[in-house]
């Protein structure tokens, strides 16, 4: 079974500017439709219609909508590696690290909303994507679990299972971002990030009796 880390390499760059523009139009259209309908009910015909292209044009670039999402996953993986550097930088206070964790999760989710919707929904029906999704979620889960362990060394959240706390927090972050970013109207980004940061901080840095 393939994983995010051993997916096949990206296709070679398209040879013409026109080809690059067409693929970009297809990707943009696919993201629009997937955010609106979800990946499971989106068809190649839906994507082509949104892009103003023929269905045959889609197949010049991708073998299927699943193949398209797999290629997106490669780009997304690279971005996650970069985003992690912001959260793990030295010198942050506890409050600052909680804020950076929440802000990075929100902004990554917002920027790659269609990719996340696609991978999380395909994970429910496809073993390969279930593995991809689990690996992607493992990145923030591992970081938060380590944060919990360090907090426990200072007397916070004593007796909790650090990994389970992290799994619960990541599930909350994912669901909150999904609900806010797919709702009608533009969410208040500052309020959303502040809310997540406060919940994250309180979940980790609490002591019994306080």
C-alpha positions in Angstrom: 0.0 0.0 0.0 1.4 3.4 -0.9 1.9 6.3 1.6 2.2 10.0 1.3 6.0 9.7 1.5 6.3 7.1 -1.2 3.7 8.4 -3.7 5.1 8.5 -7.3 7.1 11.6 -8.2 5.3 14.6 -9.7 4.7 14.6 -13.4 7.3 16.6 -15.5 6.3 20.2 -16.0 4.0 20.7 -18.9 5.8 21.8 -22.1 3.7 24.8 -23.0 2.4 27.8 -21.2 -1.0 27.0 -22.6 -0.9 23.5 -21.1 0.1 24.9 -17.7 -2.7 27.4 -17.8 -5.2 24.7 -18.7 -4.1 22.4 -15.9 -4.2 25.4 -13.5 -7.8 26.1 -14.6 -8.8 22.5 -14.1 -7.2 22.5 -10.6 -9.0 25.7 -9.7 -12.3 24.4 -11.0 -11.9 21.1 -9.1 -11.2 22.9 -5.9 -14.3 25.1 -6.3 -16.5 22.1 -7.0 -15.1 19.9 -4.3 -15.5 22.6 -1.6 -19.1 23.0 -2.7 -20.0 19.3 -3.2 -17.3 17.2 -1.6 -15.1 14.8 -3.6 -17.3 11.7 -3.4 -20.2 13.3 -5.4 -18.0 15.4 -7.7 -17.5 14.0 -11.2 -15.0 14.7 -13.8 -17.8 16.2 -15.9 -18.5 18.6 -13.0 -14.9 19.7 -12.9 -14.7 20.1 -16.7 -17.9 22.2 -16.8 -16.7 24.5 -14.0 -13.4 25.0 -15.9 -15.2 25.6 -19.2 -13.2 22.7 -20.7 -14.1 19.4 -22.2 -14.0 16.2 -20.1 -11.3 14.9 -22.5 -9.2 17.9 -21.5 -9.2 16.8 -17.9 -7.8 13.4 -18.9 -4.9 15.1 -20.6 -3.6 15.9 -17.1 -5.1 13.3 -14.7 -6.2 9.7 -15.1 -9.0 10.2 -12.6 -10.2 12.6 -9.9 -8.4 10.3 -7.4 -5.1 10.7 -9.3 -5.6 14.4 -9.2 -6.0 14.4 -5.4 -2.9 12.2 -5.1 -0.9 14.7 -7.0 -2.3 17.5 -4.8 -1.2 15.4 -1.7 2.4 15.7 -2.8 2.3 19.5 -2.9 0.4 19.5 0.4 3.0 17.4 2.1 5.7 19.8 1.2 3.7 22.7 2.6 3.1 20.8 5.9 6.9 20.3 6.3 7.4 24.1 6.0 4.5 25.0 8.3 5.8 22.7 11.0 9.0 24.9 11.2 7.0 27.9 12.4 5.3 26.0 15.2 8.5 24.3 16.4 10.8 27.3 16.5 12.6 28.0 19.7 11.9 30.9 22.1 8.1 30.9 22.0 6.2 31.2 25.3 3.4 28.7 26.0 0.8 31.1 24.9 2.7 32.0 21.8 3.2 28.4 20.8 -0.5 27.6 21.4 -1.4 30.6 19.1 1.1 29.5 16.4 -0.2 26.0 16.5 -3.8 27.2 16.1 -2.9 29.8 13.4 -0.8 27.4 11.4 -3.6 24.7 11.5 -6.3 27.2 10.5 -4.3 28.8 7.7 -3.1 25.5 6.3 -6.7 24.2 6.3 -8.0 27.4 4.7 -5.3 27.4 2.0 -5.7 23.7 1.2 -9.4 23.3 2.0 -10.2 21.3 -1.2 -7.2 19.0 -0.6 -8.2 18.3 3.0 -11.9 17.7 2.2 -10.8 15.3 -0.6 -8.4 13.3 1.4 -10.5 13.1 4.5 -13.6 12.0 2.5 -11.7 9.5 0.3 -10.2 8.1 3.5 -13.6 6.8 4.4 -13.9 4.6 1.2 -10.3 4.0 0.1 -7.5 2.3 2.0 -4.7 4.2 0.3 -6.3 7.5 1.2 -7.0 6.4 4.7 -3.3 5.8 5.1 -2.5 9.2 3.5 -4.9 11.0 5.8 -3.6 9.2 8.9 0.0 10.2 8.0 -1.0 13.8 7.4 -2.8 14.0 10.7 0.1 12.4 12.5 2.2 15.5 11.9 0.3 17.9 14.2 -0.7 15.0 16.5 3.0 14.1 17.1 3.9 17.7 17.8 0.9 18.3 20.2 1.6 15.0 22.0 5.2 16.1 22.7 3.9 19.5 23.9 1.6 17.7 26.3 4.4 15.5 27.6 6.6 18.6 28.3 3.6 20.2 30.1 3.2 17.1 32.2 6.8 17.4 33.3 5.8 20.8 34.8 2.8 19.4 36.5 0.1 20.1 34.0 -2.7 17.7 32.7 -1.3 15.0 35.0 -2.6 11.5 34.4 -3.8 12.2 30.9 -2.6 10.1 27.9 -0.6 12.5 25.9 -1.2 10.8 22.6 -5.0 10.6 23.1 -5.1 14.3 24.2 -3.3 15.1 20.9 -5.6 13.0 18.8 -8.7 14.7 20.4 -7.2 18.2 19.9 -6.4 17.5 16.2 -9.9 16.1 15.7 -11.3 19.3 17.2 -9.1 21.5 15.1 -10.1 19.7 11.9 -13.8 19.7 12.6 -13.8 23.4 13.7 -11.9 24.5 10.6 -14.2 22.5 8.4 -17.4 23.9 9.8 -16.2 27.5 9.8 -14.6 27.4 6.4 -17.4 25.7 4.6 -20.2 27.8 6.2 -22.0 30.5 4.3 -20.2 33.8 4.6 -16.7 34.7 5.5 -15.5 33.6 8.9 -13.9 36.0 11.4 -10.3 34.6 11.0 -8.9 36.4 14.0 -11.7 35.3 16.3 -11.5 31.7 15.0 -7.7 31.5 15.6 -8.0 33.1 19.0 -10.7 30.7 20.0 -8.7 27.7 18.9 -5.5 29.0 20.6 -7.4 29.5 23.9 -8.9 26.0 23.8 -5.6 24.5 23.0 -3.8 26.3 25.8 -6.4 25.5 28.4 -6.6 21.8 27.4 -2.9 21.4 27.9 -1.9 23.8 30.6 -4.4 23.0 33.3 -3.9 21.6 36.8 -6.3 19.9 39.1 -8.1 22.3 41.4 -7.5 25.3 39.2 
